[in-house]
Amino acid sequence: MTKLTAKDLEVLSGLLMGEGMACKKAKMYSKTLTDPDLAECMGRIAECHRQRFEQLLCVLEGK
């Protein structure tokens, strides 16, 4: 893998923070929504954000 530059690390850091926050918010919304269909949809959205977060971590770790 190519060595990451300082700018690459800065961008990855921002993406990780954004995905982490989106995941947390989507989880919170899925637990507070009263419509079961919307709650389930929000749970799936949270899972998508979690997966992207994990993929970004793999890039950061060089995997």
DSSP file (Angstrom, degrees, kcal/mol; ACC not computed):
  #  RESIDUE AA STRUCTURE BP1 BP2  ACC     N-H-->O    O-->H-N    N-H-->O    O-->H-N    TCO  KAPPA ALPHA  PHI   PSI    X-CA   Y-CA   Z-CA
    1    1 A M              0   0    0      0, 0.0     2,-0.2     0, 0.0     3,-0.1   0.000 360.0 360.0 360.0 147.5    0.0    0.0    0.0
    2    2 A T        -     0   0    0      1,-0.1     2,-0.1     0, 0.0    60,-0.0  -0.467 360.0-102.6 -71.4 141.1    1.1    3.6   -0.7
    3    3 A K        -     0   0    0     -2,-0.2     2,-0.3     1,-0.1    -1,-0.1  -0.432  38.7-119.7 -64.8 135.8    2.2    5.6    2.3
    4    4 A L        -     0   0    0     -2,-0.1     2,-0.1    56,-0.1    -1,-0.1  -0.587  23.3-137.8 -80.6 137.7   -0.5    8.0    3.4
    5    5 A T     >  -     0   0    0     -2,-0.3     4,-2.3     1,-0.1     5,-0.2  -0.344  28.9-101.9 -83.8 171.3    0.4   11.7    3.4
    6    6 A A  H  > S+     0   0    0      1,-0.2     4,-2.1     2,-0.2     5,-0.1   0.887 125.9  51.5 -60.5 -39.2   -0.6   14.1    6.1
    7    7 A K  H  > S+     0   0    0      2,-0.2     4,-2.6     1,-0.2    -1,-0.2   0.904 107.5  52.4 -65.5 -40.7   -3.4   15.4    3.9
    8    8 A D  H  > S+     0   0    0      1,-0.2     4,-2.9     2,-0.2    -2,-0.2   0.926 110.5  47.9 -58.5 -45.3   -4.6   11.8    3.4
    9    9 A L  H  X S+     0   0    0     -4,-2.3     4,-2.4     1,-0.2    -1,-0.2   0.873 110.3  52.0 -64.8 -37.2   -4.7   11.3    7.2
   10   10 A E  H  X S+     0   0    0     -4,-2.1     4,-2.0     2,-0.2    -1,-0.2   0.924 112.2  45.4 -64.1 -44.8   -6.5   14.6    7.7
   11   11 A V  H  X S+     0   0    0     -4,-2.6     4,-2.5     2,-0.2    -2,-0.2   0.932 113.1  49.7 -65.2 -46.0   -9.2   13.6    5.1
   12   12 A L  H  X S+     0   0    0     -4,-2.9     4,-2.8     1,-0.2     5,-0.2   0.898 108.8  53.7 -59.7 -40.6   -9.5   10.1    6.6
   13   13 A S  H  X S+     0   0    0     -4,-2.4     4,-2.3     1,-0.2    -1,-0.2   0.925 109.8  47.1 -59.8 -45.3   -9.9   11.6   10.1
   14   14 A G  H  X S+     0   0    0     -4,-2.0     4,-2.3     2,-0.2    -2,-0.2   0.902 112.8  49.0 -63.3 -41.6  -12.7   13.8    8.9
   15   15 A L  H  X S+     0   0    0     -4,-2.5     4,-2.8     2,-0.2     5,-0.2   0.908 110.6  50.7 -64.9 -41.9  -14.4   10.9    7.2
   16   16 A L  H  X S+     0   0    0     -4,-2.8     4,-2.6     1,-0.2     5,-0.2   0.917 111.0  48.5 -62.1 -43.2  -14.1    8.7   10.2
   17   17 A M  H  X S+     0   0    0     -4,-2.3     4,-2.4    -5,-0.2    -1,-0.2   0.919 113.1  48.2 -63.1 -42.7  -15.6   11.4   12.5
   18   18 A G  H  X S+     0   0    0     -4,-2.3     4,-2.5     2,-0.2    -2,-0.2   0.925 113.8  45.1 -64.6 -45.3  -18.5   11.9   10.1
   19   19 A E  H  X S+     0   0    0     -4,-2.8     4,-2.4     2,-0.2    -2,-0.2   0.899 113.5  51.1 -65.9 -39.9  -19.3    8.2    9.7
   20   20 A G  H  X S+     0   0    0     -4,-2.6     4,-2.2    -5,-0.2    -2,-0.2   0.924 112.8  44.9 -62.5 -44.4  -19.0    7.7   13.4
   21   21 A M  H  X S+     0   0    0     -4,-2.4     4,-2.6    -5,-0.2     5,-0.2   0.910 112.6  50.9 -66.7 -42.3  -21.4   10.6   14.2
   22   22 A A  H  X S+     0   0    0     -4,-2.5     4,-2.5     1,-0.2    -1,-0.2   0.893 110.6  50.2 -62.8 -39.3  -23.8    9.5   11.5
   23   23 A C  H  X S+     0   0    0     -4,-2.4     4,-2.4     2,-0.2    -2,-0.2   0.937 111.4  47.6 -63.6 -47.3  -23.9    6.0   12.9
   24   24 A K  H  X S+     0   0    0     -4,-2.2     4,-2.3     1,-0.2    -2,-0.2   0.914 114.2  46.7 -60.9 -44.1  -24.5    7.2   16.5
   25   25 A K  H  X S+     0   0    0     -4,-2.6     4,-2.9     2,-0.2    -1,-0.2   0.919 111.6  50.1 -66.4 -43.2  -27.3    9.5   15.4
   26   26 A A  H  X S+     0   0    0     -4,-2.5     4,-2.4    -5,-0.2    -1,-0.2   0.899 111.3  49.5 -63.4 -39.3  -29.0    6.9   13.2
   27   27 A K  H  X S+     0   0    0     -4,-2.4     4,-1.4     2,-0.2    -1,-0.2   0.926 111.6  49.1 -62.3 -44.4  -28.8    4.4   16.1
   28   28 A M  H  X S+     0   0    0     -4,-2.3     4,-1.1     1,-0.2     3,-0.4   0.929 112.3  47.5 -61.6 -45.7  -30.3    7.0   18.4
   29   29 A Y  H >X S+     0   0    0     -4,-2.9     4,-2.1     1,-0.2     3,-0.5   0.891 106.9  57.2 -63.2 -38.9  -33.1    7.8   16.0
   30   30 A S  H 3< S+     0   0    0     -4,-2.4    -1,-0.2     1,-0.2    -2,-0.2   0.815 109.3  46.7 -63.2 -28.1  -33.9    4.1   15.4
   31   31 A K  H 3< S+     0   0    0     -4,-1.4    -1,-0.2    -3,-0.4    -2,-0.2   0.694 116.9  42.0 -85.3 -19.1  -34.5    3.7   19.2
   32   32 A T  H << S+     0   0    0     -4,-1.1    -2,-0.2    -3,-0.5    -3,-0.1   0.637  87.2 102.2-103.7 -16.1  -36.7    6.8   19.5
   33   33 A L     <  -     0   0    0     -4,-2.1     6,-0.0    -5,-0.2    -4,-0.0  -0.447  55.5-157.2 -69.8 140.6  -38.9    6.5   16.4
   34   34 A T  S    S+     0   0    0     -2,-0.1    -1,-0.1     5,-0.0     3,-0.1   0.701  72.5  85.3 -91.3 -21.4  -42.3    5.2   17.1
   35   35 A D  S  > S-     0   0    0      1,-0.2     4,-2.6     2,-0.0     5,-0.2  -0.728  70.7-151.4 -81.0 117.1  -43.0    4.0   13.5
   36   36 A P  H  > S+     0   0    0      0, 0.0     4,-2.3     0, 0.0     5,-0.2   0.849  93.6  52.6 -60.3 -35.7  -41.5    0.5   13.4
   37   37 A D  H  > S+     0   0    0      2,-0.2     4,-2.3     1,-0.2     5,-0.1   0.923 112.2  44.5 -66.6 -43.3  -40.8    0.7    9.7
   38   38 A L  H  > S+     0   0    0      2,-0.2     4,-2.6     1,-0.2    -1,-0.2   0.897 112.2  52.7 -66.6 -39.5  -38.9    4.0   10.0
   39   39 A A  H  X S+     0   0    0     -4,-2.6     4,-1.9     2,-0.2    -2,-0.2   0.914 110.7  47.4 -62.3 -42.3  -37.0    2.6   13.1
   40   40 A E  H  X S+     0   0    0     -4,-2.3     4,-2.0     2,-0.2    -2,-0.2   0.915 111.6  50.7 -64.6 -43.3  -36.0   -0.4   11.1
   41   41 A C  H  X S+     0   0    0     -4,-2.3     4,-2.1     1,-0.2    -2,-0.2   0.913 110.1  49.5 -60.5 -43.5  -34.9    1.7    8.2
   42   42 A M  H  X S+     0   0    0     -4,-2.6     4,-2.4     1,-0.2    -1,-0.2   0.854 107.5  55.2 -66.3 -33.9  -32.8    3.9   10.5
   43   43 A G  H  X S+     0   0    0     -4,-1.9     4,-1.9     2,-0.2    -1,-0.2   0.894 107.9  48.9 -63.6 -40.0  -31.2    0.8   12.0
   44   44 A R  H  X S+     0   0    0     -4,-2.0     4,-2.1     2,-0.2    -2,-0.2   0.888 110.0  51.7 -66.5 -38.5  -30.1   -0.3    8.5
   45   45 A I  H  X S+     0   0    0     -4,-2.1     4,-2.1     2,-0.2    -2,-0.2   0.916 108.0  51.8 -63.0 -43.1  -28.8    3.2    7.8
   46   46 A A  H  X S+     0   0    0     -4,-2.4     4,-2.2     1,-0.2    -1,-0.2   0.903 108.6  51.5 -59.6 -41.4  -26.8    3.0   11.1
   47   47 A E  H  X S+     0   0    0     -4,-1.9     4,-2.4     2,-0.2    -1,-0.2   0.887 107.2  52.7 -64.2 -39.4  -25.4   -0.3   10.0
   48   48 A C  H  X S+     0   0    0     -4,-2.1     4,-2.2     1,-0.2    -1,-0.2   0.913 110.4  47.8 -61.8 -42.7  -24.3    1.1    6.6
   49   49 A H  H  X S+     0   0    0     -4,-2.1     4,-2.4     2,-0.2    -2,-0.2   0.892 110.3  52.4 -65.4 -39.1  -22.4    3.9    8.4
   50   50 A R  H  X S+     0   0    0     -4,-2.2     4,-2.4     2,-0.2    -2,-0.2   0.916 109.1  49.8 -62.5 -42.8  -20.8    1.4   10.8
   51   51 A Q  H  X S+     0   0    0     -4,-2.4     4,-2.3     2,-0.2    -2,-0.2   0.912 111.0  48.5 -63.2 -42.7  -19.6   -0.7    7.8
   52   52 A R  H  X S+     0   0    0     -4,-2.2     4,-2.4     2,-0.2    -1,-0.2   0.894 109.6  53.4 -64.3 -38.5  -18.1    2.4    6.1
   53   53 A F  H  X S+     0   0    0     -4,-2.4     4,-2.1     1,-0.2    -2,-0.2   0.934 109.9  47.8 -59.1 -46.6  -16.4    3.4    9.4
   54   54 A E  H  X S+     0   0    0     -4,-2.4     4,-1.9     1,-0.2    -2,-0.2   0.884 110.7  51.5 -63.3 -39.4  -14.8    0.0    9.6
   55   55 A Q  H  X S+     0   0    0     -4,-2.3     4,-1.8     1,-0.2    -1,-0.2   0.895 109.2  50.2 -65.2 -39.9  -13.7    0.1    5.9
   56   56 A L  H  X S+     0   0    0     -4,-2.4     4,-2.4     1,-0.2    -1,-0.2   0.889 107.8  53.7 -65.6 -38.1  -12.1    3.5    6.5
   57   57 A L  H  X S+     0   0    0     -4,-2.1     4,-2.4     1,-0.2    -1,-0.2   0.895 105.8  53.7 -61.8 -39.0  -10.3    2.1    9.6
   58   58 A C  H  X>S+     0   0    0     -4,-1.9     5,-2.8     2,-0.2     4,-0.7   0.899 108.3  49.4 -62.8 -39.4   -8.9   -0.7    7.4
   59   59 A V  H ><5S+     0   0    0     -4,-1.8     3,-0.8     1,-0.2    -2,-0.2   0.929 111.6  49.2 -63.1 -44.2   -7.5    1.9    5.0
   60   60 A L  H 3<5S+     0   0    0     -4,-2.4    -2,-0.2     1,-0.2    -1,-0.2   0.866 112.4  47.5 -63.3 -36.9   -6.0    3.8    7.9
   61   61 A E  H 3<5S-     0   0    0     -4,-2.4    -1,-0.2    -5,-0.2    -2,-0.2   0.515 115.6-115.6 -83.7  -5.3   -4.4    0.5    9.2
   62   62 A G  T <<5       0   0    0     -3,-0.8    -3,-0.2    -4,-0.7    -2,-0.1   0.755 360.0 360.0  79.9  25.1   -3.1   -0.4    5.8
   63   63 A K      <       0   0    0     -5,-2.8    -4,-0.2    -6,-0.2    -5,-0.1   0.430 360.0 360.0 -91.4 360.0   -5.2   -3.5    5.4
